Amino acid sequence: MARSPEETNVAARIWIAAGTGGYVHSTTANGRALPGHPEDESFPGLLLLKPEGPIFFANAAQIAHKIDPLIKEAQPRIVAVDASGVLDLEYTALKMFAQFAERQSQHGVQLWLIGMNPEVLAVVQRSPLGQMLRRGGMYFNLEIAISNFLATAGDNSGAVPPSS
């Protein structure tokens, strides 16, 4: 049986160092690394990424370079960035995310930003990226984002339950 979004503990991580600060995790729904954990729940069409640390001119390109192969492998409809671990987002990072959102939208892929701290949220809202994403592309927390993803998928059957 699939877990509800409230029960979902997102953390399954593939650590990818981004050089001078910032990490990106590719996640499923339960908090363990892929593969090797068949008990983890995943959501086909949803790729959850979790960068950590500040994203700025010195590491934005490296982070983008690490994300591209994850997207090619997952072929998601939604790339959800859990930004709760992002301490700061400066101009270069905003520009990178805006270009990413535009490029992915041409392939039918949406970018969502999740869990931004108040300072990062304010910066995003004042930027062209905020205008691109609007409210439909920004979520207060992961549970709300997953609930919305499942609702747009039609029902909860989009979740892949843990293997027996």
C-alpha positions as CSV (number, residue, x, y, z in Angstrom):
1,M,0.0,0.0,0.0
2,A,1.3,3.4,-0.9
3,R,2.1,5.8,1.9
4,S,0.3,9.1,2.2
5,P,2.3,12.3,1.6
6,E,2.2,13.0,5.3
7,E,3.9,9.7,6.0
8,T,6.5,10.1,3.3
9,N,10.0,10.9,4.6
10,V,11.9,12.1,1.6
11,A,15.6,11.6,1.9
12,A,16.8,8.7,-0.3
13,R,20.0,10.3,-1.5
14,I,22.6,9.9,-4.1
15,W,25.3,12.4,-2.9
16,I,26.9,14.4,-5.6
17,A,29.4,16.9,-4.5
18,A,29.1,20.2,-6.3
19,G,32.7,21.4,-5.8
20,T,32.9,24.7,-3.9
21,G,29.8,24.2,-1.7
22,G,26.4,22.8,-2.4
23,Y,25.3,19.2,-2.8
24,V,22.6,17.7,-4.9
25,H,20.7,14.6,-3.8
26,S,18.5,12.7,-6.1
27,T,15.7,11.3,-4.0
28,T,12.8,9.0,-4.0
29,A,10.3,9.1,-1.1
30,N,11.8,7.3,1.9
31,G,15.2,8.4,2.9
32,R,17.6,5.8,1.5
33,A,20.0,5.7,-1.4
34,L,19.0,4.2,-4.7
35,P,19.2,1.4,-5.7
36,G,19.3,-1.4,-3.2
37,H,16.3,-0.4,-1.1
38,P,13.3,-2.0,-2.8
39,E,11.1,-1.0,0.2
40,D,11.3,2.6,-0.9
41,E,8.4,4.3,-2.4
42,S,8.9,6.3,-5.6
43,F,6.6,8.5,-7.8
44,P,7.1,7.9,-11.5
45,G,7.3,11.3,-13.3
46,L,8.6,13.1,-10.2
47,L,12.3,13.7,-9.7
48,L,13.2,15.3,-6.4
49,L,16.5,17.1,-6.0
50,K,17.8,18.5,-2.8
51,P,20.7,20.9,-3.2
52,E,22.4,22.0,0.1
53,G,24.4,25.1,1.0
54,P,24.6,28.4,-0.9
55,I,24.2,28.4,-4.7
56,F,26.2,31.1,-6.3
57,F,28.5,32.0,-9.2
58,A,31.2,29.6,-8.1
59,N,29.1,26.4,-8.0
60,A,25.9,27.1,-10.0
61,A,27.3,25.6,-13.3
62,Q,28.7,22.6,-11.5
63,I,25.3,21.9,-9.8
64,A,23.5,22.2,-13.2
65,H,26.0,19.9,-14.7
66,K,25.3,17.3,-12.0
67,I,21.5,17.6,-12.4
68,D,21.3,17.1,-16.2
69,P,22.2,13.3,-16.1
70,L,19.7,12.7,-13.3
71,I,16.9,14.3,-15.5
72,K,18.0,12.3,-18.5
73,E,17.9,9.1,-16.5
74,A,14.6,9.7,-14.7
75,Q,12.6,11.3,-17.6
76,P,10.3,13.2,-15.2
77,R,7.3,15.4,-15.8
78,I,8.2,17.4,-12.7
79,V,11.6,18.3,-11.4
80,A,11.0,19.3,-7.8
81,V,13.9,21.1,-6.0
82,D,13.7,20.8,-2.3
83,A,15.4,24.1,-1.5
84,S,15.1,23.8,2.3
85,G,18.9,23.2,2.5
86,V,19.7,26.2,0.3
87,L,21.1,28.9,2.5
88,D,21.5,31.6,-0.2
89,L,20.6,31.9,-3.8
90,E,22.4,34.7,-5.8
91,Y,21.9,36.1,-9.2
92,T,23.9,33.4,-11.1
93,A,21.9,30.7,-9.5
94,L,18.6,32.5,-10.2
95,K,19.6,32.8,-13.9
96,M,20.7,29.1,-14.0
97,F,17.3,28.0,-12.6
98,A,15.4,30.3,-14.9
99,Q,17.3,29.0,-18.0
100,F,16.7,25.4,-16.7
101,A,13.0,26.0,-16.2
102,E,12.7,27.5,-19.7
103,R,14.7,24.7,-21.3
104,Q,12.8,21.9,-19.5
105,S,9.4,23.4,-20.3
106,Q,10.2,23.0,-24.0
107,H,10.2,19.3,-23.2
108,G,7.1,19.3,-21.1
109,V,8.9,19.2,-17.8
110,Q,8.0,21.6,-15.0
111,L,10.3,23.0,-12.3
112,W,9.0,23.3,-8.8
113,L,10.9,24.9,-5.9
114,I,10.0,23.6,-2.4
115,G,10.6,24.7,1.2
116,M,12.6,27.8,0.5
117,N,13.7,29.8,3.6
118,P,12.1,33.3,3.8
119,E,15.2,35.0,2.4
120,V,15.6,32.7,-0.6
121,L,11.8,32.9,-1.2
122,A,11.9,36.7,-1.2
123,V,14.8,36.7,-3.7
124,V,13.0,34.2,-6.0
125,Q,9.7,36.1,-5.9
126,R,11.4,39.3,-7.0
127,S,13.2,37.6,-9.9
128,P,12.2,36.6,-13.4
129,L,12.3,33.0,-12.1
130,G,9.5,33.8,-9.6
131,Q,7.5,35.3,-12.4
132,M,8.0,32.1,-14.4
133,L,7.1,29.7,-11.6
134,R,4.4,31.7,-10.0
135,R,2.5,30.1,-7.1
136,G,2.0,26.8,-9.0
137,G,5.7,26.2,-9.0
138,M,6.5,27.0,-5.4
139,Y,5.5,25.0,-2.4
140,F,6.0,25.6,1.3
141,N,6.9,21.9,2.0
142,L,7.5,18.6,0.5
143,E,4.2,17.1,1.7
144,I,2.2,19.8,-0.1
145,A,4.2,19.3,-3.3
146,I,3.8,15.5,-3.3
147,S,0.0,15.9,-2.6
148,N,-0.2,18.2,-5.6
149,F,1.8,15.9,-7.7
150,L,-0.5,13.0,-6.8
151,A,-3.6,15.1,-7.4
152,T,-2.4,16.1,-10.9
153,A,-1.6,12.4,-11.6
154,G,-5.3,11.7,-11.1
155,D,-5.1,9.6,-8.0
156,N,-2.6,8.0,-5.6
157,S,-2.0,5.1,-8.0
158,G,1.0,7.0,-9.4
159,A,3.0,6.0,-6.4
160,V,5.1,2.8,-6.7
161,P,4.7,0.9,-3.4
162,P,7.6,-0.7,-1.6
163,S,8.6,-4.1,-3.0
164,S,7.7,-7.2,-1.0
